[in-house]
Amino acid sequence: MKNKNIIGYTSGVFDLFHIGHLNILKNAKSLCDFLVVGVTTDEVAALMKGKKPIIPFAERIEIVESIKFVDKAIAKTSTNNLMAFEEIHFNVFFKGDDWKNTPKGEELESLFKPYGVTIQYFPYTKHTSSSILRSILEKL
């Protein structure tokens, strides 16, 4: 019997939802009791990636909150991950392993270490991504 619930968190733009997105949500839910997913707003996504998502925020968050592995979907209105932590108080932060052993991954680990938050990496789905799908759509 568990002494406390493990709250997991992950975030993303989730534009052009694909199997890689589903894999991270399914894997994350298998390692926590309650999974919260931050869906990046259009404005923050544009700041991060230099372009707005194809699918509008309202539709992306509806898709994510409809996935059976997701217990709660919230708007990610900042690139500051500590803001999400202050709201949710999660125990585990799930990321794709494209962050592992990189400066941004090491920064994330250092940021959350004082709070006792574990960073759990999952295999990045290399054969598909929203960027690949967007590129294909732009060529049509």
CORCOR-V561769 format. One record per pair of residues at least 24 apart in sequence whose C-alpha atoms are under 10 Angstrom apart, sorted by sequence separation. I is the first residue (numbers start at 1). J is the second residue. D is the distance in whole Angstrom. If there is no record, write none. Layout:
i:I j:J d:D
i:I j:J d:D
This chain:
i:7 j:31 d:9
i:8 j:32 d:6
i:14 j:38 d:10
i:15 j:39 d:10
i:37 j:61 d:9
i:91 j:115 d:9
i:92 j:116 d:9
i:93 j:117 d:7
i:94 j:118 d:8
i:95 j:119 d:7
i:96 j:120 d:8
i:97 j:121 d:5
i:98 j:122 d:9
i:6 j:31 d:8
i:7 j:32 d:6
i:8 j:33 d:7
i:9 j:34 d:9
i:10 j:35 d:8
i:11 j:36 d:8
i:12 j:37 d:8
i:13 j:38 d:8
i:14 j:39 d:7
i:15 j:40 d:9
i:39 j:64 d:8
i:90 j:115 d:10
i:91 j:116 d:7
i:92 j:117 d:5
i:93 j:118 d:6
i:94 j:119 d:6
i:95 j:120 d:6
i:96 j:121 d:5
i:97 j:122 d:5
i:98 j:123 d:8
i:99 j:124 d:9
i:6 j:32 d:5
i:7 j:33 d:6
i:8 j:34 d:6
i:9 j:35 d:6
i:10 j:36 d:7
i:11 j:37 d:5
i:12 j:38 d:6
i:13 j:39 d:6
i:14 j:40 d:8
i:38 j:64 d:9
i:39 j:65 d:9
i:82 j:108 d:10
i:89 j:115 d:9
i:90 j:116 d:10
i:91 j:117 d:5
i:92 j:118 d:5
i:93 j:119 d:5
i:94 j:120 d:5
i:95 j:121 d:5
i:96 j:122 d:5
i:97 j:123 d:5
i:98 j:124 d:6
i:5 j:32 d:8
i:6 j:33 d:5
i:7 j:34 d:5
i:8 j:35 d:5
i:9 j:36 d:5
i:10 j:37 d:5
i:11 j:38 d:4
i:12 j:39 d:5
i:13 j:40 d:5
i:15 j:42 d:10
i:37 j:64 d:8
i:81 j:108 d:9
i:85 j:112 d:9
i:90 j:117 d:7
i:91 j:118 d:6
i:92 j:119 d:6
i:93 j:120 d:6
i:94 j:121 d:6
i:95 j:122 d:6
i:96 j:123 d:6
i:97 j:124 d:6
i:98 j:125 d:9
i:5 j:33 d:6
i:6 j:34 d:7
i:7 j:35 d:6
i:8 j:36 d:6
i:9 j:37 d:6
i:10 j:38 d:6
i:11 j:39 d:6
i:12 j:40 d:6
i:13 j:41 d:7
i:37 j:65 d:8
i:89 j:117 d:9
i:90 j:118 d:9
i:91 j:119 d:9
i:92 j:120 d:7
i:93 j:121 d:8
i:94 j:122 d:7
i:95 j:123 d:9
i:96 j:124 d:5
i:97 j:125 d:9
i:98 j:126 d:9
i:4 j:33 d:9
i:5 j:34 d:7
i:6 j:35 d:9
i:7 j:36 d:7
i:8 j:37 d:8
i:9 j:38 d:7
i:10 j:39 d:9
i:11 j:40 d:7
i:12 j:41 d:9
i:13 j:42 d:8
i:36 j:65 d:9
i:82 j:111 d:8
i:95 j:124 d:9
i:96 j:125 d:8
i:15 j:45 d:10
i:48 j:78 d:10
i:81 j:111 d:9
i:82 j:112 d:8
i:85 j:115 d:9
i:2 j:33 d:10
i:13 j:44 d:9
i:45 j:76 d:9
i:47 j:78 d:10
i:48 j:79 d:8
i:81 j:112 d:9
i:13 j:45 d:7
i:37 j:69 d:10
i:44 j:76 d:8
i:45 j:77 d:9
i:47 j:79 d:9
i:85 j:117 d:9
i:12 j:45 d:9
i:36 j:69 d:10
i:37 j:70 d:7
i:41 j:74 d:10
i:42 j:75 d:10
i:44 j:77 d:6
i:45 j:78 d:9
i:35 j:69 d:7
i:36 j:70 d:6
i:37 j:71 d:8
i:38 j:72 d:9
i:39 j:73 d:7
i:40 j:74 d:9
i:41 j:75 d:6
i:42 j:76 d:10
i:43 j:77 d:8
i:44 j:78 d:6
i:45 j:79 d:9
i:13 j:48 d:10
i:34 j:69 d:9
i:35 j:70 d:6
i:36 j:71 d:6
i:37 j:72 d:6
i:38 j:73 d:6
i:39 j:74 d:6
i:40 j:75 d:6
i:41 j:76 d:6
i:42 j:77 d:9
i:43 j:78 d:9
i:44 j:79 d:7
i:13 j:49 d:10
i:34 j:70 d:8
i:35 j:71 d:5
i:36 j:72 d:5
i:37 j:73 d:5
i:38 j:74 d:5
i:39 j:75 d:5
i:40 j:76 d:4
i:41 j:77 d:6
i:15 j:52 d:10
i:16 j:53 d:8
i:34 j:71 d:6
i:35 j:72 d:7
i:36 j:73 d:6
i:37 j:74 d:6
i:38 j:75 d:6
i:39 j:76 d:5
i:40 j:77 d:6
i:41 j:78 d:8
i:15 j:53 d:6
i:16 j:54 d:7
i:17 j:55 d:9
i:33 j:71 d:9
i:34 j:72 d:8
i:35 j:73 d:9
i:36 j:74 d:7
i:37 j:75 d:8
i:38 j:76 d:5
i:39 j:77 d:8
i:40 j:78 d:8
i:13 j:52 d:10
i:14 j:53 d:9
i:15 j:54 d:7
i:16 j:55 d:7
i:25 j:64 d:9
i:29 j:68 d:9
i:30 j:69 d:8
i:37 j:76 d:9
i:38 j:77 d:9
i:40 j:79 d:9
i:13 j:53 d:8
i:15 j:55 d:6
i:29 j:69 d:6
i:14 j:55 d:9
i:15 j:56 d:8
i:26 j:67 d:9
i:28 j:69 d:8
i:29 j:70 d:7
i:13 j:55 d:10
i:15 j:57 d:9
i:22 j:64 d:9
i:25 j:67 d:8
i:26 j:68 d:9
i:27 j:69 d:9
i:28 j:70 d:9
i:29 j:71 d:9
i:14 j:57 d:9
i:17 j:60 d:8
i:21 j:64 d:9
i:25 j:68 d:9
i:26 j:69 d:6
i:38 j:81 d:10
i:13 j:57 d:9
i:15 j:59 d:10
i:16 j:60 d:8
i:25 j:69 d:6
i:26 j:70 d:8
i:15 j:60 d:7
i:22 j:67 d:8
i:24 j:69 d:10
i:25 j:70 d:7
i:14 j:60 d:6
i:15 j:61 d:10
i:17 j:63 d:8
i:38 j:84 d:8
i:13 j:60 d:8
i:14 j:61 d:8
i:17 j:64 d:9
i:22 j:69 d:9
i:37 j:84 d:10
i:13 j:61 d:9
i:36 j:84 d:10
i:14 j:63 d:9
i:14 j:64 d:8
i:36 j:88 d:8
i:36 j:90 d:8
i:35 j:90 d:9
i:34 j:90 d:9
i:35 j:92 d:9
i:36 j:93 d:10
i:37 j:94 d:10
i:32 j:90 d:10
i:35 j:93 d:10
i:32 j:91 d:9
i:35 j:94 d:10
i:32 j:92 d:8
i:9 j:70 d:10
i:31 j:92 d:9
i:11 j:73 d:9
i:8 j:71 d:10
i:9 j:72 d:10
i:10 j:73 d:10
i:11 j:74 d:9
i:13 j:76 d:9
i:31 j:94 d:10
i:9 j:73 d:10
i:11 j:75 d:9
i:12 j:76 d:8
i:28 j:92 d:9
i:11 j:76 d:7
i:28 j:93 d:9
i:29 j:94 d:10
i:28 j:94 d:6
i:27 j:94 d:9
i:28 j:95 d:9
i:25 j:94 d:9
i:11 j:81 d:9
i:24 j:94 d:8
i:10 j:81 d:10
i:24 j:95 d:8
i:24 j:96 d:7
i:11 j:84 d:10
i:10 j:84 d:10
i:9 j:84 d:9
i:21 j:96 d:10
i:9 j:85 d:9
i:20 j:96 d:9
i:54 j:130 d:10
i:53 j:130 d:9
i:9 j:88 d:8
i:8 j:88 d:9
i:9 j:89 d:9
i:10 j:90 d:10
i:54 j:134 d:8
i:7 j:88 d:8
i:8 j:89 d:9
i:9 j:90 d:6
i:53 j:134 d:9
i:7 j:89 d:8
i:8 j:90 d:5
i:9 j:91 d:8
i:10 j:92 d:9
i:11 j:93 d:9
i:7 j:90 d:5
i:8 j:91 d:6
i:9 j:92 d:6
i:10 j:93 d:6
i:11 j:94 d:8
i:12 j:95 d:9
i:6 j:90 d:7
i:7 j:91 d:5
i:8 j:92 d:5
i:9 j:93 d:5
i:10 j:94 d:5
i:11 j:95 d:8
i:5 j:90 d:10
i:6 j:91 d:6
i:7 j:92 d:7
i:8 j:93 d:6
i:9 j:94 d:6
i:10 j:95 d:7
i:5 j:91 d:9
i:6 j:92 d:7
i:7 j:93 d:9
i:8 j:94 d:7
i:9 j:95 d:9
i:10 j:96 d:10
i:31 j:120 d:9
i:28 j:120 d:9
i:28 j:121 d:9
i:27 j:121 d:10
i:28 j:122 d:8
i:27 j:122 d:8
i:27 j:123 d:10
i:24 j:121 d:9
i:24 j:122 d:7
i:23 j:122 d:9
i:24 j:123 d:8
i:23 j:123 d:9
i:24 j:124 d:8
i:23 j:124 d:9
i:24 j:125 d:9
i:23 j:125 d:8
i:20 j:123 d:9
i:21 j:124 d:9
i:20 j:124 d:7
i:21 j:125 d:9
i:20 j:125 d:5
i:19 j:125 d:8
i:20 j:126 d:8
i:18 j:125 d:10
i:20 j:127 d:9
i:21 j:128 d:10
i:19 j:127 d:10
i:20 j:128 d:7
i:21 j:129 d:9
i:8 j:117 d:10
i:10 j:119 d:10
i:19 j:128 d:8
i:20 j:129 d:7
i:21 j:130 d:9
i:8 j:118 d:10
i:9 j:119 d:10
i:10 j:120 d:10
i:18 j:128 d:8
i:19 j:129 d:9
i:20 j:130 d:9
i:8 j:119 d:10
i:18 j:129 d:7
i:8 j:120 d:10
i:17 j:129 d:9
i:18 j:130 d:8
i:16 j:129 d:8
i:17 j:130 d:7
i:15 j:129 d:9
i:16 j:130 d:6
i:14 j:129 d:10
i:15 j:130 d:6
i:16 j:131 d:9
i:18 j:133 d:9
i:14 j:130 d:8
i:15 j:131 d:9
i:16 j:132 d:10
i:17 j:133 d:10
i:13 j:130 d:9
i:16 j:133 d:7
i:15 j:133 d:10
i:16 j:134 d:8
i:15 j:134 d:9
